[in-house]
Amino acid sequence: MQGIIFDFNGTLFFDSHLHYDAWRLYSKKLRGHSFSDDEMRKYMFGRTNADIIEYAIGKKPDTEMVAKLAKEKEAMYREMCLKDRKNLVFSSGAEKFLDFLKENNIPRTIATMSEWDNVEFYIKEFNLAKWFDIEKIVYSNGKIAGKPAPDIYEIAAKNLNINPKDCIVVEDALSGIESAYNAKIGMIIAIASIENDSLYKNIPYVKQIIHSFDEIDRKLFNTKTISNTH
C-alpha cells in the first residue's frame, strides 16, 4: 500500500457516543422522538447533515434550513466535546501511528463527512497540521455526496496522487465502508470504536478489524520505496 486515508469521527477520535447523544437530543426536537439505534447506524454515521435532517423531517429541507439546523446541532456536539476534555484526544495508538507515517513519508489524509466548523475545531484541538496537509483534508462542503457514494474517497486518493487500489482506508461506519468499497479502495480496515466486531465480520471486503491503531501492521507499507519517491 502506498498511502492511507482516515475517516475521523469514531476512527482517529472516538466520539461516536457524543454524536449519538447530540443527534438523539436534536432528532427529538425535529420530530418529537429520538432516533433509534438502528436508525443511527443506517441513516446518521457517514451521512451529510442534509441527508440526516431530510430523514428526520421526512422531506427535503431547503439550504437555509440545513445550514441553521446543522449549525445548532454541531455547536451542541462541540460543547459536549469541550465538557469532556480528558477524552478529547486521539484514539488508542493513533498518535504513535501518525508519527510512524510522518517519519516514513507515507502519504495520508482525512476524509470526513464533518462540515468545516467541526474540521476547524479538530485542526485546533488535535494539532492536525503536525501530521496532515490541511489543504488535502476532504470534508463535507455541500458539494460532495455523502457516504456510501464513493466521491469522498475518490477525491482523497486524488489529493494524495495515489490510485485508490493502492490506498488503505480506516473506517468505523457501515456507510463509510461502502463508500470506500465503491471507490475501489485497495484495503479497508474497520475500527470497532462503538460497534461490536460482529457488525463487520460478514463484510467480505473488510480485510481487518482493529480496536487500536497499534494493531495495524506497519509492513503493509513499503516504506523504503515510499521514502525514495516522496
Buried (B, 14 or more C-beta within 10 A) or exposed (E): BBBBBBBBBBBBBBBBBBBBBBBBBBBEEBEEEBBEEEBBBBBBBBBBBBBBBBBBBEEEBEEEBBBEBBEEBBEBBBEBBEEEEEEBEBBBBBBEBBEBBEEBEBBBBBBBBBBBBBBBBBBEBBEBEEBBEEEBBBBBEEEBBBBBBBBBBBBBBEBBEBBBEBBBBBBBBBBBBBBBBBBBBBBBBBBBBBBEEEBBEEBEEBEBBBEBBEBBEEEBBBBEEBEEEE
